[in-house]
Amino acid sequence: MDLKAHVRGIPDYPKPGILFYDISTLIANPKAWKYTVDKLSEEIKKNSPSMLAGIEARGFLLASALALNLNLGFTMIRKKGKLPGRCIRYDYELEYGMDCLEIQADAINPGQRVIILDDLLATGGTMSAASELLKQVKADVISAACIIELDFLNARQKLDMPCYSLISYNE
């Protein structure tokens, strides 16, 4: 299946000069969404994870569907102040400032094999920060996966783990 045919490009969002790759049209199509979940499930199974971690917000859609499909647990990695209870945080630099990710302190057991999921891999900053956050709670971060990768931004150079993607854009 040509998944690119199900991804909508929205120019100048969220700011001028940015082409936003919108997966809303992909997940609205049951055949395309099932194909996406099945293909990523095949790849994820190879690594024998015990937990999936989804990055806010579209990563939640992907991680929860995959966790259900693979009979795995799912935990959320969110922006600061969005999770209840005691949280562990990781502050990181963006191209334009600072940001923070959090996970609930009891979401991961030490040594648990975790795969990080998001809808899109662009610069790799958020994915790298999620990996560092998971390492703080002593997770064994084994890989990452996403639906879309923007190859021209060279994010894989920033990652300290393998990453799998279904769609890549080179410009």
C-alpha positions as CSV (number, residue, x, y, z in Angstrom):
1,M,0.0,0.0,0.0
2,D,1.2,3.5,-0.8
3,L,0.9,5.2,2.6
4,K,2.1,8.5,1.2
5,A,-1.2,8.7,-0.7
6,H,-3.0,8.8,2.7
7,V,-0.8,11.5,4.3
8,R,-2.0,15.1,3.7
9,G,0.6,17.8,3.3
10,I,-0.4,21.1,4.8
11,P,1.8,24.0,3.8
12,D,2.8,26.8,6.1
13,Y,1.7,25.0,9.3
14,P,2.4,25.7,12.1
15,K,4.4,28.6,10.7
16,P,5.3,29.9,7.2
17,G,7.8,27.7,5.3
18,I,6.9,24.5,7.1
19,L,5.1,21.6,5.3
20,F,3.2,19.7,7.9
21,Y,2.7,16.0,7.3
22,D,-0.8,15.3,8.6
23,I,-1.6,11.7,9.5
24,S,-5.3,12.5,10.3
25,T,-6.2,11.3,6.8
26,L,-4.3,8.1,7.2
27,I,-5.9,7.1,10.5
28,A,-9.3,8.1,9.1
29,N,-9.0,5.4,6.5
30,P,-9.4,2.0,8.2
31,K,-7.5,0.0,5.6
32,A,-4.5,2.4,5.6
33,W,-4.5,2.6,9.4
34,K,-4.7,-1.2,9.8
35,Y,-1.9,-1.6,7.3
36,T,0.2,0.9,9.2
37,V,-0.4,-0.8,12.5
38,D,0.3,-4.3,11.1
39,K,3.5,-3.2,9.3
40,L,4.9,-1.5,12.4
41,S,3.8,-4.5,14.6
42,E,5.8,-6.9,12.4
43,E,8.9,-4.7,12.9
44,I,8.4,-4.1,16.7
45,K,7.8,-7.9,17.4
46,K,11.4,-8.6,16.2
47,N,12.8,-6.7,19.1
48,S,10.7,-8.4,21.9
49,P,9.7,-5.3,23.8
50,S,7.7,-5.5,27.0
51,M,6.5,-1.9,26.9
52,L,5.8,0.8,24.3
53,A,6.2,4.5,25.1
54,G,4.3,7.0,23.0
55,I,5.4,10.7,22.7
56,E,2.7,13.3,23.1
57,A,0.3,13.6,21.3
58,R,0.1,11.7,18.0
59,G,2.6,9.1,19.3
60,F,-0.2,8.1,21.7
61,L,-2.4,7.1,18.8
62,L,0.3,4.9,17.3
63,A,1.6,3.4,20.6
64,S,-1.8,2.6,22.0
65,A,-2.9,0.8,18.8
66,L,0.4,-1.1,18.6
67,A,0.2,-2.1,22.3
68,L,-3.3,-3.5,21.8
69,N,-2.3,-5.3,18.7
70,L,0.8,-6.8,20.3
71,N,-0.6,-7.4,23.8
72,L,2.0,-5.0,25.3
73,G,1.8,-2.3,27.9
74,F,1.8,1.4,26.8
75,T,3.0,4.4,28.7
76,M,2.8,8.1,27.9
77,I,5.7,10.6,27.6
78,R,4.2,14.0,28.0
79,K,5.1,17.7,28.2
80,K,5.6,19.1,31.7
81,G,2.6,19.2,34.0
82,K,0.3,17.0,32.1
83,L,0.6,13.7,34.1
84,P,-0.8,13.1,37.5
85,G,1.3,11.7,40.4
86,R,5.0,11.8,40.9
87,C,6.9,12.3,37.6
88,I,10.4,12.2,36.4
89,R,11.4,15.0,34.0
90,Y,14.0,15.6,31.4
91,D,14.8,19.1,30.2
92,Y,16.3,19.5,26.7
93,E,17.3,22.1,24.2
94,L,15.4,22.9,21.0
95,E,16.5,24.9,18.1
96,Y,14.6,27.8,19.6
97,G,14.7,27.3,23.3
98,M,14.1,24.7,26.0
99,D,11.4,22.1,26.5
100,C,10.7,19.4,29.1
101,L,9.3,15.8,28.9
102,E,7.9,13.8,31.8
103,I,6.9,10.2,32.6
104,Q,5.2,8.9,35.7
105,A,7.8,7.7,38.1
106,D,6.3,4.2,38.4
107,A,5.5,3.7,34.6
108,I,8.5,1.6,33.8
109,N,10.2,-1.2,35.8
110,P,14.0,-1.1,35.8
111,G,15.4,-3.1,32.9
112,Q,12.1,-3.2,31.0
113,R,12.6,-3.4,27.2
114,V,11.0,-0.3,25.7
115,I,10.4,1.0,22.2
116,I,9.6,4.7,21.7
117,L,6.9,5.7,19.2
118,D,5.9,8.9,17.5
119,D,4.1,9.7,14.3
120,L,7.0,11.6,12.8
121,L,10.8,11.8,13.1
122,A,12.0,15.2,12.1
123,T,15.2,16.6,13.8
124,G,15.4,13.8,16.4
125,G,15.4,16.2,19.4
126,T,12.2,15.0,21.0
127,M,13.0,11.3,20.3
128,S,16.5,11.7,21.8
129,A,15.0,13.5,24.8
130,A,12.4,10.7,25.3
131,S,15.3,8.1,25.2
132,E,17.2,10.0,27.8
133,L,14.1,10.3,30.0
134,L,13.5,6.6,29.8
135,K,17.1,5.9,30.7
136,Q,16.6,8.0,33.8
137,V,14.0,5.5,35.0
138,K,16.4,2.7,34.0
139,A,14.5,1.4,31.0
140,D,16.3,-0.6,28.4
141,V,15.5,1.5,25.3
142,I,15.9,-0.9,22.4
143,S,14.6,1.1,19.4
144,A,12.2,3.7,18.1
145,A,9.6,3.6,15.4
146,C,7.5,6.1,13.6
147,I,5.2,6.4,10.6
148,I,7.0,9.2,8.8
149,E,10.7,10.2,8.7
150,L,12.0,13.4,7.2
151,D,15.3,12.0,5.9
152,F,16.7,15.4,4.8
153,L,16.9,16.5,8.4
154,N,19.4,13.7,9.3
155,A,17.7,12.9,12.7
156,R,19.2,9.4,12.9
157,Q,22.6,10.9,13.5
158,K,21.2,12.2,16.8
159,L,19.7,8.9,18.0
160,D,21.5,6.4,20.1
161,M,19.2,3.6,19.0
162,P,17.9,2.0,15.8
163,C,14.8,3.6,14.3
164,Y,12.3,2.2,11.9
165,S,9.9,4.2,9.7
166,L,7.3,3.3,7.1
167,I,7.5,6.5,5.0
168,S,10.4,8.7,4.2
169,Y,10.5,12.1,2.6
170,N,13.8,13.3,1.1
171,E,12.9,17.0,0.7
